[in-house]
Amino acid sequence: MTQINELNRYSRQELIKGWDQKKLEESLVTIVGSDVLAQYIVIPLVALGVGSMRLIDSGVAQRDMFLDFELRGKSRVKSLEQKLAEINPNVRVNGLNTDLISDASQYFLEKSDLVIDATNNPRSKALCLDYCVETNTPLIVTSCMEGFGKLRNYNDEGRDVVLLFPEFYAHFQDEFISMVLGGIVAEETKKILMKDMEPLKNPVYYNLLNADRFTYKINGQAKPRELGEFNDKKVLMIGAGALGSFAGLGLAHLGVGQIDIMDFDVVEDTNLNRQILYYDAVGQEKARALAEKLKNVGRGFIKTNAIIDKFTPKTKLKLKYDLILDCVDNFVTRAMINEYAAKNKIPLISGGTDYRAGQAAVYVPGKTSCMDCQLNIREHAKKAEQRARQSCVLAPQPSVIMSNQVIGGLMVNEVKTVLNPAKYGEPVNGVLKYTSDLDFRLGYNPIKKVCNCYSQRLKIIGGGKK
Ligand SMILES: [Zn+2]
């Protein structure tokens, strides 16, 4: 393994104006819960470099396979403690293998700069709330179930029943909803610890049971995923950076039978603040490292394949894929992928991020518009090419884990709707947005239009050029 220079670990997030790494390093965050939602909160916080974390839960895992390690049969907080130390050895994680109990909760929560309750248990939330009201400690509460989840920031409203989330009690947590909510919780955590802006005022809802996605209104009952449901599906993911790490992890957890990963890049130590699956892979090719990790997550039920290459107009794909995921970091390649998908009538889910926001959009031939019509990518690509011509050195861009985790999660949830709409409902036709500093963190712009770009007819009329 190539040596990691620890000075480089946080360098990409330290490029962000006003970023205070020291503040993160000095903080103690307590997370109550160790189920999948808590896991998707602690992971980004470890990657960010929050100095001390306390995990409280007595859960023993029955079925969990999280990153590439099995939690089964052991105390979940203790298993997590070990794995998180590998992901970032600079962070102290202390797992308390117990539940919060009313007589002693103040001892378990003491000295926290922030408490996060990620259980589906209103009693646990009540104890956290009591402690945080008493001691004036910031609190974030979040819960989720199949297809639906929400989170709130405690804003001095006192002991309020709306913070207890009783509707989630005894429901299983949904790992794909968790990925999205966990990323948002991590962003809010960073803000609270760095005291760098107004706290979240509105509750966040994420709802795969409603065409609007981010409303509280639930239509019907979510249908649970069945084992092997996506086993006959083949998906190509292009781009294995931060966004691809999360999207790929989601594909593996969905049980997509064949996952091919195209990327030409090599893991560097400046990637470690956000590309959580490469903690032991610095110096290796990303596509190969990710294929290996995802195969472990799939426990022998999925095939993965690394394609060490760049996507270009000359690319000829060997398989007939059911879906392409675009996780690339530039509009020039994104425009090429869109053209390929539209010409060959392959569904495409496209995601893009910067350090404070991101978006995801879905293209299904005949059902939605192509990416050009949704995201203006050819326009963006032209501008990017102009910029590249003007400056000969590309400066490193600031980047963090949170927006990538949120957008990766939004993409994976739409994978379910694209591959099985009869069960999960239709995919969105419009752009899903996450913006870390807008009043409503999640937003959806529907376009209600089906375009005809790159169609056979247009090609004939336009003389084959388009
Ligand atoms: Zn179009």
Residues whose N, C-alpha, C, O or C-beta is under 5 A from the ligand:
A	BS01	ZN	S369 C370 D372 C373 C451 N452 C453
